[in-house]
Structure formats: C-alpha cells, structure tokens
Amino acid sequence: KQVAAYAPMIVLRGRGREGKSVVIEAAEDLKRPILPKIVAFRRQYGQEYYVILIAPDEVLDQVELATYDEACATTDISTLIARLAE
C-alpha cells in the first residue's frame, strides 16, 4: 500500500529533540488524509525526524501511537511554542 507524497507543515532544523529535526503537524479530525502519510513518513525517516502532532484531545485519544513521537492538545499550543523556543 502506497501513500502520496508528504510535505510536513513545519520543520525545525537545528532545534532537535533526541538529536532529530522536529516536524510539527496538525490535524483537526481523524478523516484527514495526512495521518497515514505521517505514519509512512515516520516508518521511513523515523531515525531523522521527531514528529509532534497537534490536535484536539478527542482526536489525540483515537490516533495511533505510531503517528507521532509527541502529542500536543490544541489547548496547549502556547506551552509547546514556549518549550520549543528555549
């Protein structure tokens, strides 16, 4: 099963987590076609990128753990930004 090309929303180079570049992706609901692309991306490039998924709590509760390295609820975006800015 193949998925279409994936271009991350945001890539933070040089701001790494665990020595990896950070990819930030957002999803408003589970029907987003981006979710399978993120899983495929992590499968192929997981050693190079740390994926942070931003979504509402009800979406995060249902998304597969293989989709991200770290999750952030939409209500906590300001905390995520402050932490990444450090």
Buried (B, 14 or more C-beta within 10 A) or exposed (E): EEEEEBEBEEEBEEEEBEEBBBBBBBBEEEEBEBBBBBBBBBEEBEEEBBBBBBBBEEBBEEBEEEBBBBBBBBEEEEEBEEEBEE
